[in-house]
């Protein structure tokens, strides 16, 4: 399984982090920052300059340095998670001060208020990094993308990873059905269809049905709803903030909501049967998805038409080959008995998924 997965993550500091550290003597700026912290539900630690208490600078999950305080922390120990914050939109020297204190970001209020509230709120939830997020797309109808998505999620959960499975295809029949949990209590997509602001990660996870050790966001049995890009962005961001892994089952068409989902993926898997018409259809899917998702790889499934194999298919699509999806006999029969895809640890599908996660998580340093 070639390639690498390299999402951007910020490790937690000393386990579960507390509130941010604010350094400023500017009363108006301090009022704004305290208001934003209150909106995020956290109480900060406030100092006028570099904190006197030993270790406070190093251990704070975030450090918000006011423009007025930058000169007083110059030369302090370099660390990540330092933001230089001010209100002067036309300050020509702000970037120089940011470099001098090793700031990760320069934030101008009020423009950056919403972004900053979300970042502070992430800290409140104790979330030190984003989940490794993998999307699965069928090259044509019936390719087996939903089966692979479920198997990946079930396998990850069995290995002890915090796992969220997101059904991004409203016409796919519902992943909760595929997992045998359509009657399980919990929220479905219609409950989140009109979300626009921040969705809390812990609240989202606790509200979803729990099946086979993972949380599932699927569709209701009522009329289909359209998921706006804002809702997709808010829900996937909340799912990712919990760490572990997120698996997203995506449709072949790319509308604005699907494009938003693709933009949040670390890696996409395109499932392609080994036949010429499927390859032709998959080429169109790959072209559309590839406009948003830079890391898309082929998972090829037999049986193969004459003259084709997995390497030929991947080469024809101009995609890196992740591997060959194995055939697992008795999969439908096992599902009727309550065993989900990937539910048999020694089965070929579970072994394929385990090998994928072993490599992907090892590349990220996740045990």
N, C-alpha and C positions, 0 to 999 in steps of 0.2 A: 504494500500500500504506500506508494511514493508520495512525496510532497510534505508540506508542513502546515501547521495551523498556528497562526500567531495573532490572536486577538489582543487588544490593548487592555491590560489589567493593572490595577494599583493594589498591592498587597495591603492587608490590614496591619495596623501597628499594635503590637502587644495584645492580640486577641480582639475582643469586642471594643471598638472605639467609643469614646465619649463625645462631648461637644467640641466645637472648634475653638481655637485660640484667636482672639481679636486683639490687635495691637494698633491703637490710635489714640490721639488726644483731640481729634476733630469731633466736636459734640454732635454736629449734624450728621456726619458720616456714621458715628457710633449709633445714633438713633436709628438710622436706616438698617444697619447691620443687625442690631438687636431685634428690630421688627422682622427681618427676614429669618432670623433664628427662631423667633416665636412662631412664625408661619410654618416652619419646618418641625416645630415641636421639640426644640432642644435648647438647653441653657448653656451659653458659651462661658469661657473664661476670658476676662478682659484685663489688659495691661496697657500702659501708656507706651512702653518701649519693650525691649527684650525682657522676658519674664525673669523675676528674681528666683523663683522656685526652681531648683535643680531638676532637669529632665522635662519640664513643662513644654519647652520648645520642641524637643525631640519626640515626645510621646503623643502630642495632640494630633488627631487624625487630619485636621485641616488647620492652616494658619492663614488668617485674613489680615494682611498688613495694609494699613491705611497709607495713602500717599505721604502724609505728614510724618509717618513713623519709619519710612524706608531708610532714612539716613541713620537712625538709631539702631537698626538691626544689621546694618552693613558689616560684613565680616563675621557674622554669626555662622554657626555650623550649617553647612549646606544640607538640605533635605528635600524630599519631594512633598507635594501637597501645599506649597506656599503660593498664595494668590495676592497680587498687588491690586488693591481696590481704591477707586477714587471716583469723583464726580465731574472732574474737569474734562470735557470731551476734546479739548484742543491743546492739551498739555504736550509740548514737543519733546519733553525729556523723560516721559514716562517709561519708554522702553529701555533707556539707559539705566534707570533705577531698578527696573525689573531684572536686568542682567546682573547688576551689582549684588542683589540679594538672592539670586537664583530662583526667581519666581517661575512657576509653571504656567501661570496665566495672568493676563492683565485684564481686569474687569472694570468697566465704566458703568456706574449707576445713573439713571434707572434702567438703561438698556439691558443689562445683564442680570436683572433681579430674578426673573423666572428660572434662568439656568442655575443661578447660585442657590436658590431655595431647593431645587431638586438635588443639587450636589450635597448640600448640608443634610437634607432629609435622608440621602443614601447613608450618610455617616450615622445618623440616628438609628437606622435599622441594623447597624453593625455589619454592613456589607462591604467587604474588603475588595471585591473584584466581580467582574461580570462572568456569567456562565459561558462555557463553550457552547456556541449556538450553531446547530447544524440543520440545514433545510434539505428536504427530500422532494424531488419533482419527478413526475413520470414523463418519459419521452413521448409516450402515447397513452391513450386510455387503456386501463387494464395492465399497465406495465408492472405493477406490484409496488408502487411507491408507498402507499399507505401501509402495506404489510411490512416493508422495510422500516418505515418510520416508527411503527409500533414496536417492532423487534429491537430497534436501537434503544428506544426508551425503556423497555422492559429489561433489557440486558444491563443498561447503565444503572437502573434502580437496584437490580439484584447485586451489583458489585458494591453498593453502598453510596453511590453518588446521589445527591439531591437532584431530582429529575422532574422536569415539566415537559409535557407533550402538548403541543398546540396544533389544533386542527385548523389550517388556513384555507380549506377547500369547502365552501358551503354546499357544494353539490356532490360531495363524496360519500354521503350517507352517515357520517359521524364516526369518529374514532372511538368514542365510548361504546358504540355497538360492536366494533371490531374487538374491543377489549372485554366485551361481555358485561358492560356496566351502564347500559342505557337507562336503567331504573335507579341508579345510584343518585342520592341527593347531592346537590351542589349547583353552582352557577354555570351557565353556558354563555356562548357568544352574545345572544340577544341582550343579556344583562350588561354587557360592556360596549354595545354597538355605538353609543353616543358619547363615550368617554372622550374628553378633550384635554383635561389637565392631568396632573400627575396621579398615577395609580400606585398605591402603596404595595410594595413587594410582599410583605408578610400578609397583609389583608387579602391580596389576590390569591396567594397560595392556600391560605386557610379556607377560602370560599369555594375552591374547586373540588370536584369529586376526586377521591383517592382510590386508585385501582392498581393492584399489583405493585404497591410500594411507590407509585409515582402519582403526580397530580396531572389531571387531564382537562384542558379547555377545549370543549367540543361544541357541537351545534345542538339546538333544541329540536323538538319534533314538530314545532310550529312552522309557520311560513318563514322562508329564508329572509335574512336581513342583509343589507349591504354594510360592510365594515369600512367606515371612512378611514383615510390615512392617519388622521389624528388619533383615532381609537386604536388602530393597529400599533402605532408608534408607542402610545402610552402603555398598552397591555404588554407588548413584548419587552419594553424597557423594564417594566416591573418584574416580569418573569426572569429576565437576565440578571437583575440585581442580586438575586439570591445565591449566585455562584452555582457550582456543579455543572449540569448540562441542561440545555433546552433543545428539544427536537421539534421542528416545524414541518408539518405536511402541507405542501403547497400545490395549488392547481397549475395547469399548464398555461392558462391565459395569464397575462400580466396586466392588471389594472393598477390604479394608484395605490390601493391598499396592499396588494401583493408586492408592488415595487418597494413600499415602505418596509415590508417584512424582509425582502431580499437585502435591503440596505443594512439590516441589523444582523445578518448572518456572518459567521466566520468562515463557513464552508458550505457549499451546496453539492448535493449528490444527485445526478441525473440518471435515473434508472431506465435502461434501454434494452428491450428484447433484441435478440440477434437475428433480425430480419430486415430486409431492405426498406420496406415501407415504414417500419418503426424508426429506422435510422433517419429517413427523410423527414419524418415528423419531428423527431428529437432535434434535428438540426435547427428547425425553426424555433423550438422551445429554447434551445441553448443560445440562439442569437438574441432573443428577447431578454432572457434572464441575464445573459452576460453583459448587457448594457448597464446593469446595476451591480451585479455580483462578480467581482474579479476572480474569485477562486471557486470554479465549478469543475467537478470531476465526474467521470463516467463510471457507473456501476452497470455492468453488462450481464444480462440474464439469458441463458439458453432456453430451449434448444436453438441451434443455429441453422440458418439457411445454408445451402451449399456454398462453400468457399469463404464463409464468414467465421470469425472467432472474436474473442473479446478485444484483442489488440487491433484487429481490422476495424471494428466498430469505433473504438476510441480514436483511432487515427482518422477515420472518415469524419468524425465530429470535431476534430482538432482539439480534443480535450485530454488531459492526463487521465490515465486509467487507474481508478482506485482499486478495482478488483472485479472478480466474477461472482455474481450473486448465486449461491448454491440453490439447487432444488431440494426441497424438503418434502418427502412423501408424507401423506396423512395430515397435512397442515389444517385443512378444512375440518376433518374429522376431530382433530385435537381441539379446535376452536369450539366445536359443538359440545365438547365435554368441559369447557371452561378454561382451556389452556390457551393463552394468547400467543400471537407470533413472537418467537424468541423465548417462549416460556419453558421450553425443554432445554436445560443447560447443556446437554451433550448433543443436541441437534445441530445440523450443519448451519442453520440460520443463526442460532445463538453463538456458535463458534466464530462465524464471520463477523458478527457485531462485536463480540468480545475482542477480537483481534483489532478491529477498527478503533475501539475506545482505548485499548492498551497503548496504541501508537499515538493517537491524538492527545490523550491526557498526559502521557509521558512527555510529549513535546512541550506541554504547558507547565510541566512540573507539578501536576496535580496527582496526588496519591489516591 
